[in-house]
Amino acid sequence: MNDLECPIPSAIHPAADSVDTQSAVWMRRFGLCANEIERNRLTHSGCGQLAARIAPSATRQTLQIVSDFFIWNVSFDDEYCDEGPLSRQPGELARTVSLIHRAIEVPESELHKGDRYACAMLDIRRRLDAYATPSQMYQWLMAMRGWFLAETWKAGNVAVGRIPTLDEYATLRLYSGGAMVFPVLTAIVENYAVSLDSLEDRRVKALTEIAASLVAWMADIASYGKEVARENGGHNLVSVIQHEHGCSPEWATVQATAMCGQMMELFLRSRDSLAPDAPAELHRYLQTLGHYIRASFDWCHASERYAYGDMSAVVSKEDFTSQTNSPLQASSIASIAWWWTIDNQISVALRRE
């Protein structure tokens, strides 16, 4: 990912270090992660730093919610979805995530108290209730449901040794790992709300999906070495390209990076065309999406979570130049091609003006 540029400016909340420390305490209080080795690794992964970059305008108190949510996200992803036995048992994973989701749907009770992940996420839900509007809470719950559904799809693939096509993966990765949850969560903790009509505007919807996918794809490139070393199943963008095109991991990494660059350009162009006429709250949401992308870009370069190495680092400049003369085009992936359709419509409208 060393050849990918992100011109969006960095921003960070001044309480980054303190929320990071407190999240490690919170993680241990609920007993998250498979063992103490994993807890120590996660303590040094910089979850609070990422939260502080995603939500730089949150209060200290609400920023802690994001940081705790993110450390829950990473521990759950590692223990249940990527590396533990449930990663190969779709039925059991579906049961587990359904119970967790029911626990956060009914904050008045303490359902499924025997599940530490359900208890920890219920704690987050109750803290969010103090700040979220009913509409925002509904959006958050729906985004969580989409995340959990995608993880069961992935587990089903792993159980039968199936690697998804690139088109399938673009859909799966949009939701897996909670990528679509963070824009909703950030608006809550930064104390602003965008109308559902605005969020469902096809231009805004496209920008949200581009941001979430770009965050996820950058993480895939950065985590490729870790995932090859620790996981099975081939559910990484680099692995999917490698499988679909019968190529080396180095070539696949170059292509993944090139497609991220295409998406970055599309996001910036579409955002900049929409922002001038956007009302105040929507304008702030567009800033949130930019912070989200930049936060992931910075975290992927710095976090110890990806200490197994960045595959792109082994690709020479000569390889990059020669292999991207005809790069894969993200716009040719059927499930996300509509982003470029919306962009073309915006461009035509601007020319008419």
Stockholm file with secondary structure:
# STOCKHOLM 1.0

chainA/1-353         MNDLECPIPSAIHPAADSVDTQSAVWMRRFGLCANEIERNRLTHSGCGQLAARIAPSATRQTLQIVSDFFIWNVSFDDEYCDEGPLSRQPGELARTVSLIHRAIEVPESELHKGDRYACAMLDIRRRLDAYATPSQMYQWLMAMRGWFLAETWKAGNVAVGRIPTLDEYATLRLYSGGAMVFPVLTAIVENYAVSLDSLEDRRVKALTEIAASLVAWMADIASYGKEVARENGGHNLVSVIQHEHGCSPEWATVQATAMCGQMMELFLRSRDSLAPDAPAELHRYLQTLGHYIRASFDWCHASERYAYGDMSAVVSKEDFTSQTNSPLQASSIASIAWWWTIDNQISVALRRE
#=GR chainA/1-353 SS CTTCCCCSCCCCCTTHHHHHHHHHHHHHHTTCSSSHHHHHHHHTSCHHHHHHHHCTTSCHHHHHHHHHHHHHHHHHIIIIIISSGGGGCHHHHHHHHHHHHHHHHCTTSCTTTTCHHHHHHHHHHHHHTTTCCHHHHHHHHHHHHHHHHHHHHHHHHHHTTCCCCHHHHHHHHHHGGGTTHHHHHHHHHTTCCCCHHHHHSHHHHHHHHHHHHHHHHHHHHHHHHHHHHHCCSCCSHHHHHHHHHTCCHHHHHHHHHHHHHHHHHHHHHHHHHHGGGCCHHHHHHHHHHHHHHHHHHHHHHHCGGGTTCCGGGGSCHHHHHHHTSSCCCGGGSGGGTHHHHHHHHHHHHHHHC
#=GC SS_cons         CTTCCCCSCCCCCTTHHHHHHHHHHHHHHTTCSSSHHHHHHHHTSCHHHHHHHHCTTSCHHHHHHHHHHHHHHHHHIIIIIISSGGGGCHHHHHHHHHHHHHHHHCTTSCTTTTCHHHHHHHHHHHHHTTTCCHHHHHHHHHHHHHHHHHHHHHHHHHHTTCCCCHHHHHHHHHHGGGTTHHHHHHHHHTTCCCCHHHHHSHHHHHHHHHHHHHHHHHHHHHHHHHHHHHCCSCCSHHHHHHHHHTCCHHHHHHHHHHHHHHHHHHHHHHHHHHGGGCCHHHHHHHHHHHHHHHHHHHHHHHCGGGTTCCGGGGSCHHHHHHHTSSCCCGGGSGGGTHHHHHHHHHHHHHHHC
//
